[in-house]
Amino acid sequence: MGTIEQAIRVTFQFPVHFTTGVFASANPVLRTLVAGASDRLPSDTLVVVDEGVARAHPRLLDDIDRYCREHATAIRLASPVVVLPGGEQVKNDPRYVDQLHRAIHDAALCRQSYVLAVGGGALLDLAGYAASTAHRGLRMIRVPTTVLAQDDSAVGVKNGVNAFGTKNYFGTFAPPFAVITDFSFLATLTDRDWLSGVSEAVKAALIKDPAFFAELERSVERLVARDATVMEQVIRRSAALHLAHIANGGDPFELGSSRPLDFGHWAAHKLELLTGHRLRHGEAVAIGLALDCTYARLSGWLPEADWRRIIAVIQGLRLAVHVPELDDPGEPAHPRSVLRGLEEFREHLGGRLTLLMLRGIGHPFEVHEVDARVMIRSIDVLRGLEEARPTAPGLAGALPRATP
């Protein structure tokens, strides 16, 4: 009889590099990363590329091949580049995970080999899941190519794929070996993808940094105008806030019931599914933020002036605050009700329902219950805002006259 209590402490460390032209021969970032961490060179590397990125950058696959040949003392392509679809479709179909697992196996990769993924957040999620479950974990290098991946998802420690109609039902906590943020990939994004990813920066600013939120307010029109310098600054600051929380928030692997960085995400995840992924993740997050902030306003927590500032930034970024799928179809348990997302959000983490709300910009607090009637009123307010918003160009930041 007896008990042995054992504590295990493991320190994870990974760099996030900011660069341009990661696969240009003269760029040393990737070669230096690989050469500095392996005792046997060249290191076998499997490269996975988002199909949409490959299409937008026709020379990319040749550039990757040339880079590896010119740095052959450090990197060896273990197989031809694997090209997979981007977007949520790659996370919805288990065949793509199987395909990547098979490629890792056929390339005879080991735990000191690398999986290098180039693409948006969904492709990085899938590649990270495959890499972290092969041999219990290969070295993962992420090269995010969208605003949302660069300012949020790529710098996190989570990987996942969808199953059973639930976002990220299967997944792992596995920090990457490194992240290489190459701003040059952003030039080919559509305006929709350029702006929707900023919602994650808005989220981080709302809960972590009022001064950053004020900077976003001042930068709305320049972001809409695709000012690359401003976008790079936004991405750097947002990534730094996400990294600081993961490192210092006390719960990087989400063992508790609170997920501050998922502010607004309970509704966002549900809306992605209700719209059949017509909504981009960033677009759904923008609506989720607007919904929770309106709920906080109606509940008497968030001052009206702050609420108006938040809605103005979201709408100024040309992001919707309401879609028809948000409207109440009946009881909260109805499968088409966005309110069902509350229980799905709780179930995904476990424990008590824990949502972040705001008492002011930069002043979050937690709640454990939601008044469905107030949430439905919040949806009504957002519907009115969306219906009343100006549609003429050049009206970034305009806020319709509607008070909850």
C-alpha positions as CSV (number, residue, x, y, z in Angstrom):
1,M,0.0,0.0,0.0
2,G,1.2,3.5,-0.6
3,T,1.4,6.3,-3.1
4,I,4.3,7.7,-5.2
5,E,3.7,11.3,-6.1
6,Q,5.8,12.4,-9.1
7,A,6.0,15.8,-10.7
8,I,7.4,16.2,-14.2
9,R,8.4,19.6,-15.5
10,V,9.2,20.0,-19.2
11,T,10.3,23.3,-20.8
12,F,9.3,24.0,-24.4
13,Q,11.0,26.7,-26.4
14,F,10.5,27.7,-30.0
15,P,11.5,30.7,-32.1
16,V,9.1,32.7,-34.2
17,H,11.1,34.3,-37.0
18,F,9.8,37.2,-39.1
19,T,11.3,37.4,-42.6
20,T,10.5,37.8,-46.3
21,G,11.5,35.3,-49.0
22,V,12.0,32.3,-46.8
23,F,12.9,30.1,-49.7
24,A,15.2,32.5,-51.4
25,S,18.6,30.9,-51.6
26,A,20.3,33.8,-49.7
27,N,17.8,33.6,-46.8
28,P,19.6,31.7,-44.0
29,V,16.7,31.3,-41.6
30,L,15.6,27.8,-42.5
31,R,19.0,26.4,-43.1
32,T,20.3,27.8,-39.8
33,L,17.3,26.4,-37.9
34,V,17.9,22.9,-39.1
35,A,21.7,22.9,-39.1
36,G,21.8,24.2,-35.5
37,A,19.6,21.5,-34.0
38,S,20.7,18.3,-35.6
39,D,23.6,16.1,-34.8
40,R,23.3,14.3,-38.1
41,L,23.1,16.3,-41.3
42,P,21.5,16.7,-43.7
43,S,18.2,16.4,-41.9
44,D,15.3,14.6,-43.7
45,T,12.5,17.0,-44.3
46,L,9.0,16.4,-45.6
47,V,7.4,19.6,-47.0
48,V,3.6,20.0,-47.2
49,V,2.2,22.9,-49.1
50,D,-1.3,24.4,-49.2
51,E,-2.8,23.9,-52.7
52,G,-4.1,27.5,-52.8
53,V,-0.7,28.9,-51.8
54,A,1.0,26.8,-54.5
55,R,-1.5,28.1,-57.1
56,A,-1.0,31.7,-56.0
57,H,2.8,31.3,-56.1
58,P,3.5,29.2,-59.2
59,R,7.3,29.1,-58.5
60,L,7.0,28.0,-54.9
61,L,7.6,24.3,-55.4
62,D,10.6,24.9,-57.6
63,D,11.9,27.4,-55.0
64,I,11.6,24.9,-52.2
65,D,13.4,22.3,-54.3
66,R,16.1,24.7,-55.3
67,Y,16.6,25.9,-51.7
68,C,17.0,22.3,-50.4
69,R,19.5,21.5,-53.2
70,E,21.6,24.7,-52.6
71,H,21.6,23.9,-48.8
72,A,22.0,20.2,-49.2
73,T,24.5,20.0,-46.4
74,A,21.7,20.9,-44.0
75,I,18.4,19.8,-45.6
76,R,17.4,16.8,-47.6
77,L,13.9,16.6,-49.2
78,A,12.8,13.2,-48.0
79,S,10.1,13.0,-50.7
80,P,8.5,15.1,-53.4
81,V,6.5,18.1,-51.9
82,V,3.1,17.0,-50.7
83,V,0.3,19.4,-51.9
84,L,-3.0,19.3,-50.0
85,P,-6.1,21.4,-50.1
86,G,-6.3,24.4,-47.8
87,G,-9.3,25.6,-45.8
88,E,-11.5,23.6,-43.5
89,Q,-12.1,20.9,-46.1
90,V,-8.6,19.5,-45.3
91,K,-9.6,19.2,-41.7
92,N,-13.0,17.6,-42.4
93,D,-11.8,14.7,-44.5
94,P,-9.7,12.0,-42.6
95,R,-8.2,10.9,-45.9
96,Y,-5.8,13.8,-45.8
97,V,-4.5,12.9,-42.4
98,D,-4.0,9.3,-43.7
99,Q,-2.3,10.6,-46.8
100,L,0.2,12.6,-44.7
101,H,0.8,9.8,-42.2
102,R,1.5,7.5,-45.2
103,A,3.9,10.1,-46.7
104,I,5.8,10.4,-43.3
105,H,6.0,6.6,-43.1
106,D,7.1,6.1,-46.7
107,A,9.8,8.8,-46.3
108,A,11.1,6.8,-43.3
109,L,11.1,10.0,-41.1
110,C,12.2,9.7,-37.5
111,R,11.8,12.0,-34.4
112,Q,14.7,14.1,-35.5
113,S,13.2,14.6,-39.0
114,Y,11.2,17.6,-39.9
115,V,7.7,18.2,-41.3
116,L,7.7,21.7,-42.8
117,A,4.2,23.0,-43.6
118,V,3.5,26.0,-45.7
119,G,-0.1,27.3,-45.7
120,G,-3.0,28.7,-43.9
121,G,-4.2,27.8,-40.4
122,A,-6.2,24.8,-41.4
123,L,-3.4,23.2,-43.3
124,L,-1.0,23.9,-40.4
125,D,-3.5,22.3,-38.0
126,L,-3.7,19.1,-40.0
127,A,0.1,18.9,-40.7
128,G,0.8,19.5,-37.0
129,Y,-1.6,16.8,-36.0
130,A,-0.1,14.3,-38.4
131,A,3.5,15.2,-37.3
132,S,2.7,15.1,-33.6
133,T,1.1,11.6,-33.8
134,A,3.7,9.9,-36.0
135,H,6.4,8.3,-33.9
136,R,4.7,10.3,-31.0
137,G,6.1,13.5,-32.5
138,L,8.3,14.8,-35.3
139,R,9.8,18.2,-35.4
140,M,7.3,20.6,-36.9
141,I,8.2,23.9,-38.7
142,R,5.3,26.1,-39.5
143,V,5.4,28.6,-42.4
144,P,2.0,30.5,-42.1
145,T,0.8,32.2,-45.2
146,T,-2.3,34.1,-44.1
147,V,-2.9,37.0,-41.7
148,L,-4.9,34.8,-39.3
149,A,-2.2,32.1,-39.2
150,Q,0.6,34.6,-38.8
151,D,-1.1,36.7,-36.0
152,D,-2.6,33.8,-34.1
153,S,-2.9,30.1,-34.9
154,A,0.7,29.3,-36.1
155,V,2.2,30.6,-32.9
156,G,0.1,28.4,-30.6
157,V,0.7,24.9,-29.3
158,K,-2.5,23.2,-30.6
159,N,-3.1,21.0,-33.7
160,G,-6.3,19.4,-34.7
161,V,-8.8,18.1,-37.3
162,N,-12.6,18.1,-37.3
163,A,-14.8,15.0,-36.7
164,F,-18.4,14.2,-35.7
165,G,-19.5,17.7,-36.8
166,T,-17.2,19.2,-34.2
167,K,-14.3,21.5,-34.8
168,N,-11.0,20.2,-33.7
169,Y,-12.5,17.1,-32.1
170,F,-9.2,15.2,-32.6
171,G,-6.1,17.1,-31.7
172,T,-2.8,17.4,-29.8
173,F,-0.9,19.9,-27.7
174,A,2.5,19.9,-29.4
175,P,4.6,23.1,-29.6
176,P,6.2,23.5,-33.0
177,F,10.0,23.3,-33.4
178,A,9.9,26.7,-35.0
179,V,7.6,29.2,-36.8
180,I,8.8,31.2,-39.8
181,T,6.5,34.1,-40.7
182,D,7.2,35.2,-44.2
183,F,5.3,38.5,-44.9
184,S,5.7,38.2,-48.7
185,F,3.0,35.5,-48.8
186,L,0.4,38.0,-47.8
187,A,0.6,39.9,-51.1
188,T,-1.6,37.4,-52.9
189,L,-4.3,37.2,-50.3
190,T,-7.8,38.3,-51.3
191,D,-9.1,41.4,-49.5
192,R,-11.4,39.0,-47.7
193,D,-8.6,36.9,-46.2
194,W,-6.4,40.0,-45.7
195,L,-9.0,41.6,-43.4
196,S,-10.7,38.6,-41.7
197,G,-7.5,37.5,-40.0
198,V,-7.3,40.9,-38.2
199,S,-10.2,39.7,-36.0
200,E,-7.7,37.6,-33.9
201,A,-5.6,40.7,-33.3
202,V,-8.7,42.6,-32.2
203,K,-9.5,39.8,-29.8
204,A,-6.0,39.8,-28.3
205,A,-6.1,43.6,-27.9
206,L,-9.5,43.5,-26.2
207,I,-8.4,41.2,-23.5
208,K,-4.7,42.1,-23.2
209,D,-3.7,45.5,-24.5
210,P,-5.9,48.6,-24.6
211,A,-3.1,50.6,-26.3
212,F,-2.9,48.1,-29.1
213,F,-6.7,48.3,-29.5
214,A,-6.3,52.1,-29.9
215,E,-3.7,51.5,-32.5
216,L,-6.0,49.2,-34.4
217,E,-8.7,51.9,-34.3
218,R,-6.3,54.4,-35.8
219,S,-5.2,51.9,-38.4
220,V,-8.5,50.6,-39.7
221,E,-8.5,52.6,-43.0
222,R,-4.8,51.8,-43.7
223,L,-5.5,48.1,-43.1
224,V,-8.5,48.3,-45.5
225,A,-6.2,50.0,-48.0
226,R,-3.8,47.0,-47.6
227,D,-0.9,49.0,-46.1
228,A,1.7,46.2,-45.8
229,T,3.8,48.0,-43.2
230,V,0.8,48.5,-40.9
231,M,-0.3,44.8,-41.3
232,E,3.2,43.6,-40.4
233,Q,3.1,45.7,-37.2
234,V,-0.3,44.3,-36.3
235,I,0.8,40.7,-36.9
236,R,4.0,41.1,-34.8
237,R,2.1,42.6,-31.9
238,S,-0.7,40.1,-32.0
239,A,1.7,37.2,-32.2
240,A,3.6,38.6,-29.3
241,L,0.4,38.9,-27.2
242,H,-0.6,35.3,-28.0
243,L,2.9,34.0,-27.2
244,A,3.1,35.9,-23.9
245,H,-0.3,34.4,-22.8
246,I,0.7,30.9,-23.7
247,A,4.0,31.2,-21.9
248,N,2.8,33.1,-18.9
249,G,-0.9,32.3,-18.6
250,G,-0.3,29.3,-16.4
251,D,-2.2,26.8,-18.5
252,P,-0.7,26.3,-22.0
253,F,-2.2,22.9,-22.4
254,E,-5.7,23.9,-21.2
255,L,-5.9,21.6,-18.2
256,G,-8.4,24.0,-16.5
257,S,-11.8,25.3,-17.5
258,S,-10.7,28.7,-18.9
259,R,-9.5,29.6,-22.4
260,P,-8.9,33.4,-22.5
261,L,-7.6,33.3,-26.0
262,D,-10.8,31.7,-27.2
263,F,-12.8,34.9,-26.3
264,G,-15.7,35.0,-28.8
265,H,-14.9,31.6,-30.1
266,W,-17.8,29.6,-28.6
267,A,-20.1,31.2,-31.2
268,A,-17.5,31.4,-33.9
269,H,-16.9,27.6,-33.9
270,K,-20.6,27.0,-34.0
271,L,-21.2,29.5,-36.8
272,E,-18.5,27.9,-38.9
273,L,-20.3,24.6,-38.8
274,L,-23.8,26.2,-39.2
275,T,-22.7,28.0,-42.4
276,G,-21.0,24.9,-43.8
277,H,-17.7,26.8,-43.5
278,R,-19.0,29.5,-45.7
279,L,-17.6,31.8,-43.1
280,R,-13.9,32.1,-42.7
281,H,-12.7,31.4,-39.2
282,G,-11.7,35.1,-38.8
283,E,-15.1,36.2,-40.0
284,A,-16.8,33.9,-37.5
285,V,-14.5,35.2,-34.7
286,A,-15.5,38.8,-35.6
287,I,-19.2,37.9,-35.1
288,G,-18.4,36.0,-31.9
289,L,-16.6,39.0,-30.5
290,A,-19.4,41.3,-31.5
291,L,-21.9,39.0,-29.9
292,D,-20.1,38.6,-26.5
293,C,-19.4,42.3,-26.3
294,T,-23.0,43.1,-27.0
295,Y,-24.1,40.6,-24.3
296,A,-21.7,42.2,-21.9
297,R,-23.2,45.6,-22.8
298,L,-26.8,44.4,-22.3
299,S,-25.8,42.8,-19.0
300,G,-24.5,46.1,-17.7
301,W,-20.8,45.2,-17.6
302,L,-19.3,46.9,-20.7
303,P,-19.7,50.7,-21.0
304,E,-21.6,51.8,-24.1
305,A,-18.7,53.9,-25.3
306,D,-16.4,50.9,-25.3
307,W,-19.0,48.7,-27.0
308,R,-19.4,51.3,-29.8
309,R,-15.6,51.4,-30.3
310,I,-15.4,47.7,-30.6
311,I,-18.3,47.4,-33.1
312,A,-16.8,50.3,-35.1
313,V,-13.5,48.6,-35.5
314,I,-15.1,45.3,-36.6
315,Q,-17.4,46.9,-39.1
316,G,-14.6,49.3,-40.2
317,L,-12.6,46.2,-41.2
318,R,-15.5,45.3,-43.5
319,L,-16.4,42.3,-41.3
320,A,-20.0,41.3,-40.6
321,V,-21.4,41.3,-37.1
322,H,-24.4,39.2,-38.0
323,V,-25.3,36.3,-40.4
324,P,-28.8,34.6,-40.7
325,E,-27.4,31.4,-39.1
326,L,-27.0,33.4,-35.9
327,D,-30.8,33.9,-35.6
328,D,-32.6,31.8,-33.0
329,P,-34.4,28.8,-34.5
330,G,-36.1,27.9,-31.2
331,E,-34.8,26.1,-28.1
332,P,-31.1,26.4,-27.2
333,A,-30.8,22.6,-27.6
334,H,-32.0,22.8,-31.3
335,P,-29.1,21.5,-33.5
336,R,-29.3,24.7,-35.6
337,S,-29.2,27.0,-32.6
338,V,-26.0,28.9,-32.1
339,L,-26.7,28.7,-28.3
340,R,-26.0,25.0,-28.5
341,G,-22.4,26.0,-29.1
342,L,-22.2,26.9,-25.4
343,E,-22.5,23.3,-24.3
344,E,-20.3,22.1,-27.1
345,F,-17.6,24.7,-26.1
346,R,-17.9,23.5,-22.4
347,E,-17.7,19.8,-23.5
348,H,-14.6,20.4,-25.6
349,L,-12.7,21.7,-22.6
350,G,-14.6,20.0,-19.7
351,G,-15.4,21.3,-16.3
352,R,-17.7,24.4,-15.8
353,L,-18.7,26.6,-18.6
354,T,-16.2,29.4,-18.5
355,L,-16.5,32.4,-20.9
356,L,-14.5,35.6,-21.0
357,M,-16.5,38.8,-20.9
358,L,-15.4,42.5,-20.7
359,R,-15.9,45.2,-18.1
360,G,-13.9,47.5,-20.4
361,I,-11.3,47.2,-23.2
362,G,-8.4,45.4,-21.6
363,H,-10.4,44.4,-18.6
364,P,-11.7,40.8,-19.0
365,F,-13.4,38.6,-16.4
366,E,-15.0,35.2,-16.4
367,V,-18.6,34.1,-16.3
368,H,-20.0,30.6,-15.8
369,E,-23.6,31.1,-16.8
370,V,-25.3,32.7,-19.8
371,D,-28.8,34.2,-19.8
372,A,-30.3,32.8,-23.1
373,R,-32.8,35.7,-23.3
374,V,-30.1,38.3,-23.1
375,M,-28.0,36.5,-25.7
376,I,-31.0,36.4,-28.0
377,R,-31.5,40.1,-27.5
378,S,-27.8,40.6,-28.4
379,I,-28.4,38.7,-31.6
380,D,-31.3,41.0,-32.4
381,V,-29.1,44.1,-31.8
382,L,-26.4,42.7,-34.1
383,R,-29.0,42.0,-36.8
384,G,-30.1,45.6,-36.7
385,L,-26.6,46.9,-36.9
386,E,-25.8,44.7,-39.9
387,E,-29.0,45.7,-41.7
388,A,-28.3,49.4,-41.1
389,R,-24.6,49.5,-41.9
390,P,-23.6,51.7,-44.8
391,T,-22.4,49.9,-47.9
392,A,-20.9,52.7,-49.8
393,P,-17.1,52.6,-50.2
394,G,-14.9,54.8,-48.0
395,L,-17.1,54.4,-44.9
396,A,-14.7,52.3,-42.9
397,G,-15.4,52.6,-39.2
398,A,-18.9,54.1,-39.6
399,L,-21.3,52.8,-36.9
400,P,-25.0,52.8,-37.5
401,R,-27.2,54.6,-34.9
402,A,-28.2,51.6,-32.8
403,T,-28.0,51.3,-29.0
404,P,-28.6,48.1,-27.2
